[in-house]
Amino acid sequence: MKVEEFVKEIKKMHKEIKAILKKSQKKIKKYADRNRKKAKKYKVEQIRNRKMKKLIEKFVGSYKIKKIILENTVELEL
């Protein structure tokens, strides 16, 4: 087998594997998205604390959202 033939065969296998992976990723995403909820829309403003008996010391007072980093990630002013 020549080097050129070997390279062609490897490239062909690579394309096939890529297609199979893409197909399986779509399936996995479909099942993961079934239980996924949309992220809450945040605004730069005051937010109230949650009242949790067990962790009340960590959630004292209200916090101001300084900056929205991503759809579900915010930076708080503590």
DOKOL-285860 format. One record per residue: residue in three letters; x, y, z of N, C-alpha, C, CB in turn. Coordinates in steps of 0.1 Angstrom, whole numbers, plus 5000, padded with zeros to 4 digits. Glycine has a CB too. Layout:
BEGIN
ALAXYZXYZXYZXYZ;...
This chain:
BEGIN
MET500849885000500050005000500950125000499050005012;LYS500650214991501450344990500950445001501350404976;VAL501850535003501550635013500350715009502750735015;GLU500150754997499050834992497750754995499150864977;GLU497750624992496550544994496150545009496750404988;PHE497250525017497050515031496450655037498350495039;VAL496950765032496450895036494950905032497251005030;LYS494650875019493250875015492350795023493150835000;GLU492750675027491950585035491750645049492650445036;ILE492750705055492650765068491650885067494050805073;LYS491750965057490851085055489451035054491351165043;LYS489250925046487850875044487350825058487950755034;MET488150755065487650705079487350825088488750615085;HIS488150925087488051045096486651115093489151145093;LYS486351125080485051185076483851105081484951195061;GLU483950965080482950885084482750885099483250735080;ILE483850895107483750895121483151035126485150885128;LYS483551145119483051275122481451275120483651375113;ALA481051215109479551205106478851135117479251145092;ILE479451015121478750935132478751015145479550805134;LEU479851085148479851155161478851275161481251215163;LYS478751345149477751455148476351405150477851515134;LYS476051285144474751225146474451195160474551105137;SER475351135167475151095181475151215190476350995186;GLN475851315187475751445195474451505195476851545191;LYS473751495183472451555181471451475190471951545167;LYS471651345190470751255199470951295214471051115196;ILE472151305218472451335232471851475236473951335234;LYS472051575227471551705229470051705231471951805218;LYS469351625222467851615222467451565236467351525211;TYR468051465241467651405254468051495266468351275256;ALA469151575265469551665275468651785275471051715273;ASP468151835264467351945263465851925268467251995249;ARG465551795269464151765274463951825288463851615274;ASN464951815297464851855311465451995313465451755320;ARG465952055303466552195305465452305305467552215293;LYS465652395314464752505315465452635310464352535330;LYS464652725305465252855300465852935312464152935292;ALA466853005309467553085320466653205323468953125315;LYS466653245335465953365339466653485334465853375355;LYS465853585329466353705324466753795336465353785314;TYR467953835337468453925347468654065343469753875353;LYS468454165352468754305349469654355360467354385349;VAL470354455357471254515367470454595376472354605360;GLU470154535388469354585398469454515411467854585394;GLN468754545421468754475434468054345433468154565445;ILE468554245440467754115440467654085455468454005432;ARG466554015458466253985472466853845475464753975474;ASN467153825488467753705492466653595493468553715505;ARG467153475493466253355495466253325510466653235487;LYS465053285515465053255529465153105531463653305536;MET466453065534466752925536467152905551467752875526;LYS466452825558466852805572468252755574465852705579;LYS468652665566469952595568471152695565470052475559;LEU470952775555472052855550471753005552472352825536;ILE470953045561470453185562471653285564469553195574;GLU472753235571473853325573474553375560474853265583;LYS474553285550475153315538474253405529475453185530;PHE472953415532472053485524471453605532470953395518;VAL472253685538471753795546471753915537472553815559;GLY470653995536470554115529470254085514471854185530;SER470154195506469954185492471254225485468754275488;TYR471354175473472554195465472254275452473254065462;LYS473154355448473054425435473754345424473454565437;ILE473154335413473754265402474654375395472754205392;LYS475954355395476854445389476954435374478254435395;LYS476954305369477154285355476654145351478654295351;ILE476054135340475554015334476653955325474154025326;ILE477253845329478353785322477853695310479253705331;LEU477053605314476453515304474953515306477053375304;GLU474153435299472753425300472353385314472153325290;ASN473153295320472753245334473953265344472453095333;THR474753365341475853395350475953545352477253345344;VAL475853585365475853725369476953755379474553775374;GLU477453875379478453915389477654005399479653995383;LEU477753965412477054035423478054135430476453935433;GLU477454235435478154325444477854285458477754485442;LEU478854235465478654185479478854285490479454065481;
